[in-house]
Amino acid sequence: MNDPYTAKKVRLVMDLRTKGIKDLRVLGAIEKIPRDMFVPDAVKDQAWEDMALPIGRGQTISQPFVVAVMTEALALTDRDKVLEIGTGCGYQSAILAKLCRRVYTIERHKPLLVDAEKRHKELRLTTITAIAGDGMLGWPKIHGIEQAPFDKIICTAAARERPPEKLIDQLKPGGLLVIPVGLSGEQVLRLYKKDSEESYSFRDIMPVRFVPLLPDIASEHEAA
């Protein structure tokens, strides 16, 4: 069956290359994962445009360029175990799953998590494990099993001043964390490298706009 979005996919990938995305694996993953599956019906016609779109509960699916920049910054390999904070609609998780060994993802809005897991199952992305939880605390020990430390961590919500200590703690020495930092209107995407158990370094990538990183599991009525 013909894909009605083929031309838009090609145009988007070409646009991302023009904007500076060089990693062919990242571009390939963006082309393969059907972004139209991850957005509400009302905005499906805009799914392959380079823009953020609403997904409900006050959240958005990130602009493809931002997804590409964040993913490329992690320098993923097929051996990496990755932690994602902020599953959202599940799109970024799906991109990661095409590029690394395992993805562990946390979402504080349970309805978004349920829908994301359905999409991952439909796409047969079996290397993603998703839970509802407080992403600021990192990945919890489940049934006595510890998944940390992680090779790479990606956070799709903005920390106020610096990453939560738990995320740095759960990163392997030499590992990378990409996260937006700052208050609304002053946010910057930042790449942290854990140089040792006691120290880390970072560099700024570009200005961004993300929802704030919040604690706890969201209540049923929050941003419903």
C-alpha positions in Angstrom: 0.0 0.0 0.0 1.3 3.4 -0.9 2.4 5.7 2.0 0.5 9.0 1.6 3.3 10.7 3.5 6.3 9.6 1.4 6.9 12.9 -0.3 6.6 14.8 3.0 9.1 12.4 4.7 11.7 12.9 2.0 11.2 16.7 2.2 11.6 16.6 6.0 14.8 14.6 5.9 16.3 16.8 3.2 15.3 19.8 5.3 17.0 18.4 8.4 20.2 17.8 6.4 20.1 21.3 5.2 19.8 22.5 8.8 22.9 20.6 9.7 22.0 17.1 10.8 24.8 14.9 9.6 24.3 11.5 11.3 22.8 9.3 8.6 21.5 6.8 11.2 19.5 9.5 12.9 18.1 10.7 9.6 17.2 7.1 8.7 15.4 6.5 12.0 13.4 9.7 11.5 12.4 8.6 8.0 11.4 5.1 9.2 9.4 6.0 12.3 5.9 7.1 11.2 5.5 10.4 13.1 1.9 10.6 11.9 1.2 7.6 14.3 2.2 9.7 17.3 0.0 12.8 16.8 -3.8 13.3 17.2 -6.0 13.0 14.2 -6.7 16.7 14.1 -3.0 17.5 13.3 -2.0 14.4 11.3 -1.7 16.5 8.1 1.1 18.4 9.9 2.9 15.4 11.2 5.7 15.6 8.7 6.3 19.3 9.0 9.2 20.5 11.1 7.2 21.8 14.0 6.1 20.9 17.5 2.5 19.7 17.8 0.1 19.2 20.8 -0.4 15.7 22.0 -2.8 16.4 24.9 -2.4 17.0 28.7 -0.5 20.2 28.0 2.3 18.3 26.3 3.8 18.4 22.8 5.7 16.2 20.4 9.0 18.0 19.8 9.9 19.6 16.5 11.8 17.0 14.3 14.8 19.2 14.1 15.1 19.3 17.9 14.6 15.5 18.1 17.3 15.1 15.6 19.7 17.4 17.4 19.2 15.8 20.7 19.5 12.3 19.3 22.6 13.2 17.3 24.2 14.8 20.4 24.1 11.4 22.2 26.3 9.7 19.6 24.4 6.5 20.0 25.7 3.0 19.3 23.9 -0.3 19.1 25.5 -1.2 22.4 24.0 1.7 24.4 21.5 1.4 27.2 19.5 4.7 27.2 17.3 6.3 29.8 14.6 8.8 28.6 12.8 11.2 30.9 9.5 12.2 29.4 8.0 9.5 27.2 5.2 11.8 26.0 3.6 10.3 22.9 6.5 7.8 22.5 8.0 9.3 19.4 11.5 10.0 20.8 11.6 6.6 22.4 10.8 5.0 19.0 13.7 6.9 17.4 16.1 5.8 20.1 15.0 2.2 19.8 16.2 2.2 16.2 19.7 3.3 17.3 20.6 1.7 20.6 20.3 -1.6 22.5 17.7 -0.8 25.1 15.5 2.1 26.0 14.1 2.7 29.5 11.5 5.6 29.5 9.6 7.3 32.3 6.4 9.4 31.9 4.5 11.2 34.7 1.2 11.4 32.7 -0.3 7.9 32.8 -2.7 8.4 29.9 0.2 9.5 27.6 2.2 6.4 28.7 -0.6 4.0 27.9 -1.0 5.4 24.4 2.8 5.4 23.8 3.1 1.8 24.8 0.3 0.9 22.3 2.2 2.6 19.5 5.4 0.9 20.4 3.7 -2.5 20.4 2.0 -1.8 17.1 5.5 -0.9 15.6 7.0 -4.0 17.2 9.6 -2.0 19.1 10.3 -4.7 21.7 13.4 -3.0 23.2 11.5 -0.2 25.0 10.5 -0.5 28.7 8.2 2.2 29.9 6.9 3.1 33.3 4.9 5.8 35.0 7.0 7.6 37.5 8.9 10.7 38.7 11.7 11.2 36.1 13.6 13.5 38.4 14.4 10.4 40.5 15.8 8.4 37.6 15.0 4.8 37.0 13.9 3.0 40.1 15.0 -0.5 41.2 12.2 -2.8 40.2 11.7 -6.3 41.7 15.2 -5.8 43.2 16.7 -5.3 39.7 18.9 -2.2 39.1 19.1 -0.9 35.5 21.4 2.0 36.2 24.0 3.1 35.3 23.0 4.1 31.7 25.3 4.9 28.8 23.2 7.8 27.7 20.3 9.8 29.2 17.9 12.1 27.3 15.4 14.4 29.1 12.6 16.0 27.1 11.6 18.6 29.8 13.5 21.5 31.1 15.4 21.5 34.4 15.5 24.9 36.2 19.2 25.3 36.7 21.0 22.0 36.3 20.0 18.3 35.8 18.6 16.5 38.8 21.5 14.9 40.8 19.8 11.4 40.4 20.3 11.6 36.6 23.9 12.4 36.9 24.3 9.6 39.5 22.7 7.1 37.1 25.0 8.0 34.2 28.1 5.9 33.6 31.5 7.6 33.7 32.1 8.8 30.1 28.3 8.8 29.5 26.3 11.6 28.0 23.2 13.4 29.1 21.2 15.8 26.9 18.7 18.1 28.6 17.2 21.5 28.3 18.0 23.8 31.2 16.6 27.2 32.2 13.3 29.0 32.9 10.7 29.6 30.2 12.0 31.9 27.6 15.6 31.4 28.6 16.1 27.7 28.0 19.2 26.2 26.4 19.8 22.6 25.2 22.9 21.4 27.1 25.0 18.3 26.6 26.7 17.0 29.8 29.5 14.5 29.9 30.2 12.6 33.1 34.0 12.8 33.3 34.3 10.7 36.5 32.2 9.7 39.5 33.0 13.1 41.0 32.9 15.5 38.0 31.1 16.4 34.8 31.5 19.0 32.0 29.0 20.4 29.6 28.5 22.5 26.5 25.5 24.5 25.2 24.0 23.4 21.9 21.2 25.8 21.1 18.2 27.8 22.5 15.1 25.7 22.9 11.6 25.8 24.4 10.3 22.8 26.5 7.7 22.2 29.2 9.3 22.3 32.7 10.6 19.2 34.4 8.2 18.4 37.2 8.2 15.9 40.1 5.8 13.1 41.0 3.2 11.3 38.8 0.7 13.8 37.5 -2.7 13.8 39.0 -5.7 12.6 36.9 -6.9 16.3 36.6 -3.5 17.9 35.8 -3.6 19.4 32.3 -6.4 17.0 31.4 
